[in-house]
Amino acid sequence: MSDATPAAPILSIRGLTKTYAGGFQALEPTDLDIRAGEIFALLGPNGAGKTTLIGLICGLVRPSAGTVSVAGFDHVRAYRQTRSLIGLAPQELSTDAFESVWATVRFSRALFGKPRDDAYLRRLLEDLALWEKRDSPIMALSGGMKRRVMIAKALAHEPRLLFLDEPSAGVDVELRREMWALVRRLRQSGVTIVLTTHYIEEAEDLADRVGVIARGRLILVDDKAALMRRMGQREISLELAAPVAALPQDLADLPLELTGEGRRLVYAFDSRGEGASVSALIRRLSDSGLEVRDLETRETSLEDIFVGLVGAPR
């Protein structure tokens, strides 16, 4: 048995809540730890409280109660230290349309008191495919390029904790894939990333852990793989050689659903493999006089789990 203690989280939230003057509670009391070096995906529909939670952590919104600690620094008593450790690429594009890309990222770095490092900023712009656009005014860039500038600004001061609020909003599929590759490289360099997204496949592809928020309440936090095992299902769809009006009585103990005007059987079991094997299932069907012409399997996705928890994402 190891005596090693787990590393302290880079972000620790306790009892964090926000209630506005009119009585609307945008965030219920929330506890959350973010591990150093992980990619954490925060999922939720519009108005769920994702942006409010990020604003509270980054000091942009005043909390009604609770504490936030970043790398051991309290975000109220040591605001400058905590804010210097955080990079934020917000959902809304708020860059100065008349400034060049280069001027924008240099200013963002200087804003945090970082010494000039043009070599680092060049590498950053090259990673974001922005180097060729460094002298272009931001107003001349496409929406996808502007999104990249927001990420460059967030990374200009070399933060340890990066928040990406809907980074793929309004960008095409190719650019989205490029951004995913960038997120992986950032994690490899030691940056911890908190990602909010409407794209379930983004969280499924990138995240180590997933949090689901709805109506201001963090309703679930789990390792992605553990969540898939705990809440996932596998489904086998079997096409019959000939239609049947009803299932034979000796198959009544199996969770089979007859569909497709009697031509298809659907068999669902949990993702841990509990339930009959495919070969054993087909054998029982054959023993009951049912011949299977074709079959296909389907495993529950993170989107299925999300929809089951909070309803269809909008």
C-alpha positions in Angstrom: 0.0 0.0 0.0 1.4 3.4 -1.0 1.8 6.2 1.5 1.7 8.8 -1.3 -1.0 11.3 -0.9 -2.9 12.6 -4.0 -1.7 15.9 -5.3 -3.8 19.0 -4.3 -6.3 20.0 -6.9 -5.4 23.1 -9.0 -8.9 24.4 -8.5 -11.1 23.8 -5.4 -14.6 25.2 -5.0 -16.6 24.9 -1.8 -20.2 26.1 -1.3 -20.0 28.5 -4.2 -23.4 30.0 -5.0 -24.9 33.0 -6.8 -28.3 34.6 -6.1 -29.1 37.9 -7.9 -31.0 40.8 -6.3 -34.3 39.8 -7.7 -34.1 36.4 -6.0 -33.0 34.3 -9.0 -30.5 31.7 -8.0 -28.2 31.2 -10.9 -26.0 28.7 -9.1 -26.9 26.5 -6.2 -24.2 25.7 -3.6 -21.5 23.9 -5.5 -18.4 21.9 -4.5 -15.9 20.9 -7.2 -12.3 19.9 -7.4 -10.4 20.1 -10.7 -7.2 17.9 -10.9 -4.0 19.4 -12.3 -3.4 18.4 -15.9 -6.9 17.1 -16.7 -9.4 18.1 -19.3 -12.8 18.7 -17.5 -15.9 19.1 -19.7 -18.8 21.0 -18.2 -22.0 20.1 -20.0 -25.4 21.8 -19.8 -28.2 23.4 -21.9 -28.4 27.2 -22.4 -29.1 28.9 -19.1 -27.9 26.0 -17.0 -25.3 28.1 -15.1 -22.1 27.1 -17.0 -21.0 30.7 -17.8 -22.0 31.9 -14.3 -19.8 29.3 -12.7 -16.9 30.3 -14.9 -17.5 33.9 -14.1 -17.5 33.3 -10.4 -14.2 31.3 -10.6 -12.5 33.9 -12.7 -13.6 36.8 -10.5 -15.9 38.4 -13.1 -19.0 37.7 -11.0 -19.3 38.3 -7.2 -20.3 35.2 -5.4 -23.2 35.2 -2.9 -21.3 32.7 -0.8 -18.6 30.1 -0.9 -14.9 30.0 -1.7 -12.6 29.4 -4.7 -9.0 28.3 -4.4 -6.6 28.2 -7.3 -3.3 26.4 -6.7 -3.8 27.1 -3.0 -4.6 30.8 -3.4 -7.9 32.2 -2.3 -9.5 34.1 -5.2 -10.7 36.9 -2.9 -7.7 37.4 -0.6 -5.1 36.7 -3.4 -7.0 37.9 -6.4 -4.0 39.0 -8.5 -2.2 35.6 -7.9 -5.2 33.6 -8.8 -6.2 35.6 -11.8 -2.6 35.4 -13.2 -2.9 31.6 -13.1 -6.1 31.6 -15.1 -6.7 32.0 -18.8 -10.2 32.6 -20.1 -11.5 32.4 -23.6 -15.1 33.6 -23.3 -18.0 32.6 -25.5 -18.6 36.1 -26.7 -16.1 37.7 -29.0 -15.0 40.9 -27.4 -11.7 41.8 -29.1 -10.9 45.3 -30.4 -11.8 45.1 -34.0 -9.3 47.7 -35.1 -6.2 46.3 -33.4 -3.9 43.7 -35.1 -3.7 40.2 -33.9 0.0 40.7 -32.8 -0.8 43.9 -30.8 -3.7 42.2 -29.1 -1.8 39.2 -27.8 1.2 41.4 -26.8 -1.1 43.6 -24.8 -2.8 40.7 -23.1 0.6 39.3 -22.0 1.7 42.7 -20.6 -1.6 43.2 -18.8 -0.6 40.4 -16.5 2.8 41.8 -15.9 4.6 39.1 -17.8 8.0 40.1 -19.4 8.1 40.5 -23.1 8.6 37.2 -24.9 7.9 37.5 -28.6 9.3 34.0 -29.3 6.6 32.5 -27.1 3.9 34.6 -28.7 5.1 33.6 -32.1 4.9 29.9 -31.2 1.5 30.4 -29.8 0.2 32.1 -33.0 1.8 29.4 -35.1 0.0 26.7 -33.1 -3.3 28.5 -33.6 -2.6 29.0 -37.4 -2.6 32.8 -36.8 1.0 33.7 -37.5 0.2 34.7 -41.1 -2.6 36.9 -39.9 -0.5 38.6 -37.1 -0.6 42.0 -38.8 -4.3 41.8 -39.8 -6.8 43.9 -38.0 -9.2 41.6 -36.1 -12.2 43.1 -37.9 -10.9 41.5 -41.1 -10.8 38.0 -39.7 -13.4 35.3 -40.1 -15.5 34.2 -37.0 -13.3 31.1 -36.6 -10.1 33.1 -36.7 -11.5 35.5 -34.2 -12.3 32.6 -31.9 -8.6 31.5 -32.2 -7.5 35.1 -31.3 -9.6 34.8 -28.1 -7.8 31.6 -27.2 -4.4 33.2 -28.0 -5.3 36.1 -25.7 -6.2 33.7 -22.9 -2.9 31.9 -23.3 -0.6 34.9 -23.8 0.4 35.1 -20.1 1.1 31.3 -19.8 -1.7 30.4 -17.4 -1.8 27.0 -15.6 -5.6 26.8 -15.7 -7.5 27.5 -19.0 -11.2 28.0 -19.3 -12.7 27.6 -22.8 -16.3 28.7 -22.9 -17.9 27.1 -26.0 -14.7 27.3 -28.0 -16.2 25.6 -31.0 -19.3 27.8 -31.3 -19.7 29.1 -34.8 -16.7 27.3 -36.3 -16.7 24.7 -39.0 -16.0 21.0 -38.4 -12.4 21.2 -39.7 -11.5 24.1 -37.5 -13.2 22.3 -34.5 -10.9 19.3 -35.1 -7.9 21.6 -35.2 -8.9 23.1 -31.9 -9.3 19.7 -30.3 -5.7 18.9 -31.4 -4.6 22.2 -29.8 -6.4 21.3 -26.5 -4.6 18.0 -26.4 -1.2 19.7 -26.9 -1.9 22.2 -24.2 -2.7 19.4 -21.7 0.5 17.7 -22.7 2.4 20.9 -21.9 0.9 20.9 -18.4 -2.1 23.2 -18.8 -5.3 22.2 -17.0 -8.4 22.8 -19.1 -12.0 23.3 -18.2 -14.2 23.2 -21.3 -17.9 24.1 -21.7 -19.6 22.9 -24.8 -22.8 22.0 -26.5 -21.0 19.5 -28.7 -21.3 16.2 -26.8 -18.8 14.6 -29.2 -16.3 17.2 -28.1 -16.6 16.2 -24.4 -16.6 12.5 -25.4 -13.5 12.8 -27.5 -11.5 15.1 -25.2 -12.5 15.0 -21.6 -11.0 13.0 -18.7 -14.0 13.9 -16.5 -17.4 15.3 -17.1 -19.7 17.5 -15.1 -23.3 18.0 -15.9 -25.1 21.2 -14.8 -28.8 22.0 -15.1 -30.9 24.8 -13.7 -28.0 26.1 -11.7 -27.2 22.8 -10.0 -24.2 20.6 -10.6 -26.0 17.3 -10.8 -23.1 14.9 -11.7 -19.3 14.8 -11.8 -17.6 11.6 -12.8 -14.7 10.2 -14.8 -15.9 9.8 -18.4 -15.0 6.1 -18.6 -16.7 5.4 -15.3 -19.8 7.3 -16.3 -20.0 5.4 -19.5 -19.7 2.1 -17.6 -22.2 3.1 -14.9 -24.9 4.6 -17.0 -24.2 3.2 -20.5 -26.1 0.5 -22.3 -25.4 -1.7 -25.2 -28.2 -2.6 -27.6 -28.4 -5.4 -30.1 -30.8 -5.1 -33.0 -31.7 -8.4 -34.7 -33.4 -8.6 -38.1 -35.6 -11.7 -38.4 -35.8 -13.8 -41.5 -39.6 -13.9 -41.2 -41.9 -11.6 -39.3 -43.6 -12.9 -36.1 -46.8 -11.6 -34.5 -45.5 -12.2 -30.9 -42.5 -13.5 -29.1 -42.5 -17.1 -28.1 -43.4 -17.7 -24.5 -40.0 -19.3 -23.7 -38.3 -16.0 -24.4 -40.4 -14.0 -21.9 -37.5 -13.9 -19.4 -35.3 -11.9 -21.8 -35.6 -8.0 -22.2 -36.6 -8.3 -25.9 -38.7 -5.7 -27.7 -40.4 -6.7 -31.0 -40.5 -3.8 -33.5 -40.5 -3.2 -37.2 -43.9 -4.9 -37.8 -42.6 -8.1 -36.2 -39.3 -8.2 -38.2 -36.9 -6.8 -35.7 -35.9 -7.6 -32.1 -34.1 -5.2 -29.8 -32.1 -6.5 -26.8 -30.6 -4.1 -24.3 -28.2 -4.8 -21.5 -25.8 -2.7 -19.4 -22.3 -1.8 -20.7 -20.5 -3.9 -18.1 -21.6 -6.9 -20.1 -24.3 -8.3 -17.8 -26.7 -10.3 -19.9 -26.6 -13.0 -22.5 -23.7 -13.1 -25.0 -24.6 -12.5 -28.6 -24.0 -16.2 -29.5 -26.1 -17.4 -26.6 -28.9 -15.0 -27.5 -29.0 -16.2 -31.1 -28.9 -19.8 -30.0 -32.0 -19.3 -27.8 -33.8 -17.5 -30.6 -33.0 -20.4 -32.9 -34.2 -22.9 -30.3 -37.5 -21.0 -30.3 -37.8 -21.2 -34.0 -36.7 -17.7 -34.9 -34.0 -17.3 -37.6 -31.8 -14.2 -37.5 -31.0 -12.7 -40.9 -28.7 -9.8 -39.7 -27.8 -7.9 -36.5 -26.1 -4.7 -35.4 -24.9 -3.5 -32.1 -25.0 0.0 -30.6 -23.4 1.4 -27.4 -24.7 4.3 -25.4 -22.9 7.5 -26.1 -22.3 10.4 -23.7 -25.0 12.3 -25.6 -27.5 9.6 -24.6 -26.5 9.9 -21.0 -26.7 13.7 -21.1 -30.2 13.7 -22.7 -31.3 11.2 -20.0 -30.2 13.5 -17.3 -31.3 16.9 -18.4 -33.2 16.5 -21.7 -32.2 17.2 -25.2 -29.4 19.8 -25.5 -30.5 22.9 -27.4 
